[in-house]
Amino acid sequence: MTKAPLVVTALFILTGCTTTANLKATPLKEQSAAQIDSDRKRCAEWSKKTAARLAGFAACLIAAGYETTPEVGSTSQTVRLTRASTAIEPTRVLLDVLDCDGQAQREAERDLGMISRWIKENLVYWRTNIDKRRQVFVDCLRPRGYELGKT
């Protein structure tokens, strides 16, 4: 009987204690409490089918008219669609966010040598050129129809 709580605790530790339930989202279309709950459930189910579950959940909420963090390494700022009335598929938002995050990471690591990159990828969690990465991410997302909130 004590194995179940132990397994759950281990899973939380391995996943960084972040779940879709913890992700804060600000409704931008005056959604009711029932609509917010429905959107969160729908997005949680949709995100299970994506390779990046937390980023997928955030992308789905952004597409549904919320402001939330995109759950990628390039920023902790919130993201929302520029025009709240724009209909967009969650898949498009997820692809935009992941593409911009990848571009930002590549640009930030461009000047790293082979040994520095290997150390970063294999030995330690090392974020390089954080400000440059954040700026490239923002510059990539804005022309695609997104706004970023304050940090």
Contact map, one row per residue, 1 for C-alpha under 8 A:
1111000000000000000000000000000000000000000000000000000000000000000000000000000000000000000000000000000000000000000000000000000000000000000000000000000
1111110000000000000000000000000000000000000000000000000000000000000000000000000000000000000000000000000000000000000000000000000000000000000000000000000
1111111000000000000000000000000000000000000000000000000000000000000000000000000000000000000000000000000000000000000000000000000000000000000000000000000
1111111100000000000000000000000000000000000000000000000000000000000000000000000000000000000000000000000000000000000000000000000000000000000000000000000
0111111110000000000000000000000000000000000000000000000000000000000000000000000000000000000000000000000000000000000000000000000000000000000000000000000
0111111111000000000000000000000000000000000000000000000000000000000000000000000000000000000000000000000000000000000000000000000000000000000000000000000
0011111111100000000000000000000000000000000000000000000000000000000000000000000000000000000000000000000000000000000000000000000000000000000000000000000
0001111111110000000000000000000000000000000000000000000000000000000000000000000000000000000000000000000000000000000000000000000000000000000000000000000
0000111111111000000000000000000000000000000000000000000000000000000000000000000000000000000000000000000000000000000000000000000000000000000000000000000
0000011111111100000000000000000000000000000000000000000000000000000000000000000000000000000000000000000000000000000000000000000000000000000000000000000
0000001111111110000000000000000000000000000000000000000000000000000000000000000000000000000000000000000000000000000000000000000000000000000000000000000
0000000111111111110000000000000000000000000000000000000000000000000000000000000000000000000000000000000000000000000000000000000000000000000000000000000
0000000011111111100000000000000000000000000000000000000000000000000000000000000000000000000000000000000000000000000000000000000000000000000000000000000
0000000001111111100000000000000000000000000000000000000000000000000000000000000000000000000000000000000000000000000000000000000000000000000000000000000
0000000000111111110000000000000000000000000000000000000000000000000000000000000000000000000000000000000000000000000000000000000000000000000000000000000
0000000000011111110000000000000000000000000000000000000000000000000000000000000000000000000000000000000000000000000000000000000000000000000000000000000
0000000000011111111000000000000000000000000000000000000000000000000000000000000000000000000000000000000000000000000000000000000000000000000000000000000
0000000000010011111101100000000000000000000000000000000000000000000000000000000000000000000000000000000000000000000000000000000000000000000000000000000
0000000000000000111111100000000000000000000000000000010000000000000000000000000000000000000000000000000000000000000000000000000000000000000000000000000
0000000000000000011111100000000000000000000100000000010010000000000000000000000000000000000000000000000000000000000000000000000000000000000000000000000
0000000000000000001111100000000000000000000000000000000000000000000000000000000000000000000000000000000000000000000000000000000000000000000000000000000
0000000000000000011111110000000000000000000000000000000000000000000000000000000000000000000000000000000000000000000000000000000000000000000000000000000
0000000000000000011111111000000000000000000000000000000001000000000110000000000000000000000000000000000000000000000000000000000000000000000000000000000
0000000000000000000001111100000000000000000000000000000000000000000110000000000000000000000000000000000000000000000000000000000000000000000000000000000
0000000000000000000000111110000000000000000000000000000000001000011110000000000000000000000000000000000000000000000000000000000000000000000000000000000
0000000000000000000000011111000000000000000000000000000000000000011100000000000000000000000000000000000000000000000000000000000000000000000000000000000
0000000000000000000000001111111000010000000000000000000000000000111000000000000000000000000000000000000000000000000000000000000000000000000000000000000
0000000000000000000000000111111000000000000000000000000000000000111000000000000000010000000000000000000000000000000000000000000000000000000000000000000
0000000000000000000000000011111000000000000000000000000000000000110000000000000000010000000000000000000000000000000000000000000000000000000000000000000
0000000000000000000000000011111100000000000000000000000000000000000000000000000000000000000000000000000000000000000000000000000000000000000000000000000
0000000000000000000000000011111111110000000000000000000000000000000000000000000000000000000000000000000000000000000000000000000000000000000000000000000
0000000000000000000000000000011111110000000000000000000000000000000000000000000000000000000000000000000000000000000000000000000000000000000000000000000
0000000000000000000000000000001111111000000000000000000000000000000000000000000000000000000000000000000000000000000000000000000000000000000000000000000
0000000000000000000000000000001111111100000000000000000000000000000000000000000000000000000000000000000000000000000000000000000000000000000000000000000
0000000000000000000000000000001111111110000000000000000000000000000000000000000000000000000000000000000000000000000000000000000000000000000000000000000
0000000000000000000000000010001111111111000000000000000000000000000000000000000000000000000000000000000000000000000000000000000000000000000000000000000
0000000000000000000000000000000011111111100000000000000000000000000000000000000000000000000000000000000000000000000000000000000000000000000000000000000
0000000000000000000000000000000001111111110000000000000000000000000000000000000000000000000000000000000000000000000000000000000000000000000000000000000
0000000000000000000000000000000000111111111000000000000000001001000000000000000000000000000000000000000000000000000000000000000000000000000000000000000
0000000000000000000000000000000000011111111100000000000000001000000000000000000000000000000000000000000000000000000000000000000000000000000000000000000
0000000000000000000000000000000000001111111110000000000000000000000000000000000000000000000000000000000000000000000000000000000000000000000000000000000
0000000000000000000000000000000000000111111111000000000000000000000000000000000000000000000000000000000000000000000000000000000000000000000000000000000
0000000000000000000000000000000000000011111111100000000110011000000000000000000000000000000000000000000000000000000000000000000000000000000000000000000
0000000000000000000100000000000000000001111111110000000010000000000000000000000000000000000000000000000000000000000000000000000000000000000000000000000
0000000000000000000000000000000000000000111111111000000000000000000000000000000000000000000000000000000000000000000000000000000000000000000000000000000
0000000000000000000000000000000000000000011111111100000110010000000000000000000000000000000000000000000000000000000000000000000000000000000000000000000
0000000000000000000000000000000000000000001111111101111110010000000000000000000000000000000000000000000000000000000000000000000000000000000000000000000
0000000000000000000000000000000000000000000111111110100000000000000000000000000000000000000000000000000000000000000000000000000000000000000000000000000
0000000000000000000000000000000000000000000011111110100000000000000000000000000000000000000000000000000000000000000000000000000000000000000000000000000
0000000000000000000000000000000000000000000001111111100100000000000000000000000000000000000000000000000000000000000000000000000000000000000000000000000
0000000000000000000000000000000000000000000000011111100100000000000000000000000000000000000000000000000000000000000000000000000000000000000000000000000
0000000000000000000000000000000000000000000000100111111100000000000000000000000000000000000000000000000000000000000000000000000000000000000000000000000
0000000000000000000000000000000000000000000000111111111110000000000000000000000000000000000000000000000000000000000000000000000000000000000000000000000
0000000000000000001100000000000000000000000000100001111111000000000000100000000000000000000000000000000000000000000000000000000000000000000000000000000
0000000000000000000000000000000000000000000000100001111111100000000001110000000000000000000001000000000000000000000000000000000000000000000000000000000
0000000000000000000000000000000000000000001001100111111111110000000000000000000000000000011001000000000000000000000000000000000000000000000000000000000
0000000000000000000100000000000000000000001101100000111111111000000000000000000000000000000000000000000000000000000000000000000000000000000000000000000
0000000000000000000000100000000000000000000000000000011111111100000111100000000000000000000000000000000000000000000000000000000000000000000000000000000
0000000000000000000000000000000000000000000000000000001111111110000001000000000000000000011011001000000000000000000000000000000000000000000000000000000
0000000000000000000000000000000000000000001001100000000111111111000000000000000000000000111011000000000000000000000000000000000000000000000000000000000
0000000000000000000000001000000000000011001000000000000011111111111100000000000000000000010000000000000000000000000000000000000000000000000000000000000
0000000000000000000000000000000000000000000000000000000001111111111100000000001110000000010010000000000000000000000000000000000000000000000000000000000
0000000000000000000000000000000000000000000000000000000000111111110000000000000010000011110010000000000000000000000000000000000000000000000000000000000
0000000000000000000000000000000000000010000000000000000000011111110000000000000000000000010000000000000000000000000000000000000000000000000000000000000
0000000000000000000000000011100000000000000000000000000000001111111000000000000110011000000000000000000000000000000000000000000000000000000000000000000
0000000000000000000000001111100000000000000000000000000000001111111100000000000100000000000000000000000000000000000000000000000000000000000000000000000
0000000000000000000000001111000000000000000000000000000000001100111110000000011110000000000000000000000000000000000000000000000000000000000000000000000
0000000000000000000000111100000000000000000000000000000001001100011111000000011100000000000000000000000000000000000000000000000000000000000000000000000
0000000000000000000000111000000000000000000000000000000001000000001111100011111000000000000000000000000000000000000000000000000000000000000000000000000
0000000000000000000000000000000000000000000000000000001001100000000111110011111000000000000000001000000000000000000000000000000000000000000000000000000
0000000000000000000000000000000000000000000000000000011001000000000011111011000000000000000000000000000000000000000000000000000000000000000000000000000
0000000000000000000000000000000000000000000000000000001000000000000001111111000000000000000000001100100000000000000000000000000000000000000000000000000
0000000000000000000000000000000000000000000000000000000000000000000000111111000000000000000000000000100000000000000000000000000000000000000000000000000
0000000000000000000000000000000000000000000000000000000000000000000000011111000000000000000000000000100110000000000000000000000001001100100000000000000
0000000000000000000000000000000000000000000000000000000000000000000011111111100000000000000000000000000000000000000000000000000000000100100000000000000
0000000000000000000000000000000000000000000000000000000000000000000011111111110000000000000000000000000000000000000000000000000000000000000000000000001
0000000000000000000000000000000000000000000000000000000000000000000011000011111000000000000000000000000000000000000000000000000000000000000000000001111
0000000000000000000000000000000000000000000000000000000000000000001111000001111100000000000000000000000000000000000000000000000000000000000000000001111
0000000000000000000000000000000000000000000000000000000000000100001111000000111110000000000000000000000000000000000000000000000000000000000000000111100
0000000000000000000000000000000000000000000000000000000000000100111100000000011111000000000000000000000000000000000000000000000000000000000000000111100
0000000000000000000000000000000000000000000000000000000000000110101000000000001111110100000000000000000000000000000000000000000000000000000000001110000
0000000000000000000000000000000000000000000000000000000000000000000000000000000111110000000000000000000000000000000000000000000000000000000000001110000
0000000000000000000000000000000000000000000000000000000000000000000000000000000011111100000000000000000000000000000000000000000000000000000000001000000
0000000000000000000000000001100000000000000000000000000000000000100000000000000011111100000000000000000000000000000000000000000000000000000000000000000
0000000000000000000000000000000000000000000000000000000000000000100000000000000000111110000000000000000000000000000000000000000000000000000000000000000
0000000000000000000000000000000000000000000000000000000000000000000000000000000010111111000000000000000000000000000000000000000000000000000000000000000
0000000000000000000000000000000000000000000000000000000000000010000000000000000000001111100000000000000000000000000000000000000000000000000000000000000
0000000000000000000000000000000000000000000000000000000000000010000000000000000000000111110110000000000000000000000000000000000000000000000000000000000
0000000000000000000000000000000000000000000000000000000000010010000000000000000000000011111110000000000000000000000000000000000000000000000000000000000
0000000000000000000000000000000000000000000000000000000100111111000000000000000000000001111111000000000000000000000000000000000000000000000000000000000
0000000000000000000000000000000000000000000000000000000100110000000000000000000000000000111111100000000000000000000000000000000000000000000000000000000
0000000000000000000000000000000000000000000000000000000000000000000000000000000000000001111111110000000000000000000000000000000000000000000000000000000
0000000000000000000000000000000000000000000000000000000000110110000000000000000000000001111111111000000000000000000000000000000000000000000000000000000
0000000000000000000000000000000000000000000000000000001100110000000000000000000000000000011111111100000000000000000000000000000000000000000000000000000
0000000000000000000000000000000000000000000000000000000000000000000000000000000000000000001111111110000000000000000000000000000000000000000000000000000
0000000000000000000000000000000000000000000000000000000000000000000000000000000000000000000111111111000000000000000000000000000000000000000010010000000
0000000000000000000000000000000000000000000000000000000000100000000001010000000000000000000011111111100000000000000000000000000000000000000010000000000
0000000000000000000000000000000000000000000000000000000000000000000000010000000000000000000001111111110000000000000000000000000000000000000000000000000
0000000000000000000000000000000000000000000000000000000000000000000000000000000000000000000000111111111000000000000000000000000000000000000000000000000
0000000000000000000000000000000000000000000000000000000000000000000000000000000000000000000000011111111100000000000000000000000000000001100110000000000
0000000000000000000000000000000000000000000000000000000000000000000000011100000000000000000000001111111110000000000000000000000000000000100000000000000
0000000000000000000000000000000000000000000000000000000000000000000000000000000000000000000000000111111111000000000000000000000000000000000000000000000
0000000000000000000000000000000000000000000000000000000000000000000000000000000000000000000000000011111111100000000000000000000000000001100000000000000
0000000000000000000000000000000000000000000000000000000000000000000000000100000000000000000000000001111111110000000000000000000000011111100000000000000
0000000000000000000000000000000000000000000000000000000000000000000000000100000000000000000000000000111111111000000000000000000000001000000000000000000
0000000000000000000000000000000000000000000000000000000000000000000000000000000000000000000000000000011111111100000000000000000000000000000000000000000
0000000000000000000000000000000000000000000000000000000000000000000000000000000000000000000000000000001111111100000000000000000000011001000000000000000
0000000000000000000000000000000000000000000000000000000000000000000000000000000000000000000000000000000111111110000000000000000111011000000000000000000
0000000000000000000000000000000000000000000000000000000000000000000000000000000000000000000000000000000011111111000010000000000110000000000000000000000
0000000000000000000000000000000000000000000000000000000000000000000000000000000000000000000000000000000001111111000000000000000000000000000000000000000
0000000000000000000000000000000000000000000000000000000000000000000000000000000000000000000000000000000000011111100000000000000000000000000000000000000
0000000000000000000000000000000000000000000000000000000000000000000000000000000000000000000000000000000000001111110110000000000000000000000000000000000
0000000000000000000000000000000000000000000000000000000000000000000000000000000000000000000000000000000000000011111110000000000000000000000000000000000
0000000000000000000000000000000000000000000000000000000000000000000000000000000000000000000000000000000000000001111111000000000000000000000000000000000
0000000000000000000000000000000000000000000000000000000000000000000000000000000000000000000000000000000000000000111111100000000000000000000000000000000
0000000000000000000000000000000000000000000000000000000000000000000000000000000000000000000000000000000000000001111111110000000000000000000000000000000
0000000000000000000000000000000000000000000000000000000000000000000000000000000000000000000000000000000000001001111111111000000000000000000000000000000
0000000000000000000000000000000000000000000000000000000000000000000000000000000000000000000000000000000000000000011111111110000000000000000000000000000
0000000000000000000000000000000000000000000000000000000000000000000000000000000000000000000000000000000000000000001111111111000000000000000000000000000
0000000000000000000000000000000000000000000000000000000000000000000000000000000000000000000000000000000000000000000111111111111000000000000000000000000
0000000000000000000000000000000000000000000000000000000000000000000000000000000000000000000000000000000000000000000011111111100000000000000000000000000
0000000000000000000000000000000000000000000000000000000000000000000000000000000000000000000000000000000000000000000001111111000000000000000000000000000
0000000000000000000000000000000000000000000000000000000000000000000000000000000000000000000000000000000000000000000001111111100000000000000000000000000
0000000000000000000000000000000000000000000000000000000000000000000000000000000000000000000000000000000000000000000000111111110000000000000000000000000
0000000000000000000000000000000000000000000000000000000000000000000000000000000000000000000000000000000000000000000000011011111000000000000000000000000
0000000000000000000000000000000000000000000000000000000000000000000000000000000000000000000000000000000000000000000000010001111100000000000000000000000
0000000000000000000000000000000000000000000000000000000000000000000000000000000000000000000000000000000000000000000000010000111111000000000000000000000
0000000000000000000000000000000000000000000000000000000000000000000000000000000000000000000000000000000000011000000000000000011111000000000000000000000
0000000000000000000000000000000000000000000000000000000000000000000000000000000000000000000000000000000000011000000000000000001111111000000000000000000
0000000000000000000000000000000000000000000000000000000000000000000000000100000000000000000000000000000000010000000000000000001111111100000000000000000
0000000000000000000000000000000000000000000000000000000000000000000000000000000000000000000000000000000000000000000000000000000011111110000000000000000
0000000000000000000000000000000000000000000000000000000000000000000000000000000000000000000000000000000100110000000000000000000011111111000000000000000
0000000000000000000000000000000000000000000000000000000000000000000000000100000000000000000000000000000110110000000000000000000011111111100000000000000
0000000000000000000000000000000000000000000000000000000000000000000000000110000000000000000000000000000100000000000000000000000001111111110000000000000
0000000000000000000000000000000000000000000000000000000000000000000000000000000000000000000000000000000100000000000000000000000000111111111000000000000
0000000000000000000000000000000000000000000000000000000000000000000000000000000000000000000000000001001100100000000000000000000000011111111100000000000
0000000000000000000000000000000000000000000000000000000000000000000000000110000000000000000000000001101100000000000000000000000000001111111110000000000
0000000000000000000000000000000000000000000000000000000000000000000000000000000000000000000000000000000000000000000000000000000000000111111111000001000
0000000000000000000000000000000000000000000000000000000000000000000000000000000000000000000000000000000000000000000000000000000000000011111111100000000
0000000000000000000000000000000000000000000000000000000000000000000000000000000000000000000000000001000000000000000000000000000000000001111111110000000
0000000000000000000000000000000000000000000000000000000000000000000000000000000000000000000000011001000000000000000000000000000000000000111111111110000
0000000000000000000000000000000000000000000000000000000000000000000000000000000000000000000000000000000000000000000000000000000000000000011111111110000
0000000000000000000000000000000000000000000000000000000000000000000000000000000000000000000000000000000000000000000000000000000000000000001111111100000
0000000000000000000000000000000000000000000000000000000000000000000000000000000000000000000000010000000000000000000000000000000000000000000111111100000
0000000000000000000000000000000000000000000000000000000000000000000000000000000011100000000000000000000000000000000000000000000000000000000011111110000
0000000000000000000000000000000000000000000000000000000000000000000000000000001111000000000000000000000000000000000000000000000000000000000011111111000
0000000000000000000000000000000000000000000000000000000000000000000000000000001111000000000000000000000000000000000000000000000000000000000011001111100
0000000000000000000000000000000000000000000000000000000000000000000000000000111100000000000000000000000000000000000000000000000000000000010000000111110
0000000000000000000000000000000000000000000000000000000000000000000000000000111100000000000000000000000000000000000000000000000000000000000000000011111
0000000000000000000000000000000000000000000000000000000000000000000000000000110000000000000000000000000000000000000000000000000000000000000000000001111
0000000000000000000000000000000000000000000000000000000000000000000000000001110000000000000000000000000000000000000000000000000000000000000000000000111
